[in-house]
Amino acid sequence: MKIKQEIKVIAVIVTIFICFAFVIYKKKQNDPNPIEDNNIVDKTKNYVIGDSQCLNIANNSKKAKLINQSEGENSLWKGGEKLKWLNNAVIKYPISKDVNSIIISIGTNGGFKKTDDIKNLVFNLKQKFPNAKLIAVKGSWGWGYNNKVTLDMVNSYYDIFKQNGVILISKPIGDVENPHKNLPVYKEIGKLIDTELS
């Protein structure tokens, strides 16, 4: 009789343990804000996204790179594109918890218009790259349709990024004739990015 009672007690304890473990598992599955495991972050995954200036930014950084050398939605960068295009591409991108940082180069082709939905872009970036540090590089002006843009206009535009939790690189690409050339300013920006990622 004693053995039977002990077996019953053990069976009850095992059943309770299994039920408890199942409840914990379901809670984690349904938790909209799970605690992220920092161990899954790959420190080498520092991606430059946005417009054509991404190429020179990535080439002058030791730690940042393009997702893919081929431009398009899958690599989140493309020449001539504006913030709206980038936002739509980000929405389609898979959630990537292992990315360490995202460096954003956007705004130049749209003339730094404050009507751009910067807040929504930052929100979507945080959804897709939940463990990534977000960094923005201020764009270029003084050429083409941006020849009337001023530094104050540029700073006001990127202040919106800062207000939404994005780190700003202090040095802009700036007032240049051709931002597609590998200008000395890109070396400065690359060093500042590498310092931020140290």
FENGIDA-V481458 format. One record per pair of residues at least 24 apart in sequence whose C-alpha atoms are under 7 Angstrom apart, sorted by the first residue. I is the first residue (numbers start at 1). J is the second residue. D is the distance in Angstrom with one decimal. If there is no record, write none. Layout:
I/J/D
I/J/D
This chain:
40/98/5.4
41/97/6.7
41/98/4.0
41/99/5.9
41/100/5.8
42/98/5.3
42/99/6.0
42/100/5.9
43/100/5.3
45/99/5.1
45/100/5.4
45/101/6.8
46/99/6.6
46/100/5.6
46/101/4.6
46/102/5.8
47/101/6.4
47/102/5.0
47/103/6.0
48/102/6.0
48/103/4.5
48/104/5.9
49/76/5.3
49/77/5.0
49/103/6.2
49/104/5.2
49/105/6.1
50/76/6.1
50/77/4.4
50/78/6.5
50/86/6.1
50/104/5.9
50/105/4.9
50/106/5.1
51/77/5.3
51/78/5.0
51/79/4.9
51/80/6.2
51/81/5.7
51/105/6.0
51/106/5.8
52/78/5.7
52/79/4.0
52/80/6.6
53/105/6.8
53/179/6.8
53/180/6.5
54/105/6.2
56/182/6.0
56/186/6.4
57/186/5.9
57/190/6.2
60/186/6.1
60/187/5.2
60/190/4.9
61/190/4.2
61/191/6.4
61/193/6.9
61/194/6.3
62/194/6.6
63/194/5.9
80/109/6.0
81/109/6.2
82/106/6.5
82/107/6.2
82/109/5.5
82/110/5.4
83/107/6.2
83/116/6.7
87/121/5.2
90/124/6.7
90/125/6.7
91/124/6.4
94/128/6.5
95/128/4.2
95/129/6.2
96/128/5.9
96/129/5.2
97/129/5.6
97/130/5.8
97/131/5.8
99/129/6.3
99/131/6.7
99/132/5.6
100/131/6.5
100/132/4.6
100/133/6.4
101/132/4.3
101/133/4.4
101/134/5.8
102/132/6.4
102/133/6.3
102/134/5.0
102/135/6.1
103/134/6.2
103/135/4.7
103/136/5.5
104/135/6.0
104/136/4.5
104/137/6.1
105/136/6.1
105/137/5.3
105/138/6.9
105/139/6.6
106/139/6.8
107/139/6.6
108/139/5.3
108/140/6.0
111/146/6.0
112/154/6.1
112/157/5.8
113/157/6.9
114/157/5.6
118/160/6.9
118/161/6.6
119/164/6.4
122/164/6.9
134/166/5.2
134/167/6.2
135/166/5.5
135/167/4.6
135/168/5.7
136/166/6.6
136/167/6.2
136/168/5.0
136/169/6.2
137/168/6.3
137/169/5.4
137/172/6.4
138/172/4.5
138/173/6.2
139/172/5.9
139/173/5.2
139/174/6.4
140/173/5.0
140/174/4.6
140/175/5.9
140/176/6.6
140/179/6.6
141/174/6.0
141/175/4.9
141/176/6.3
142/175/4.8
142/176/5.6
142/177/6.4
143/176/6.7
143/177/5.4
143/178/6.9
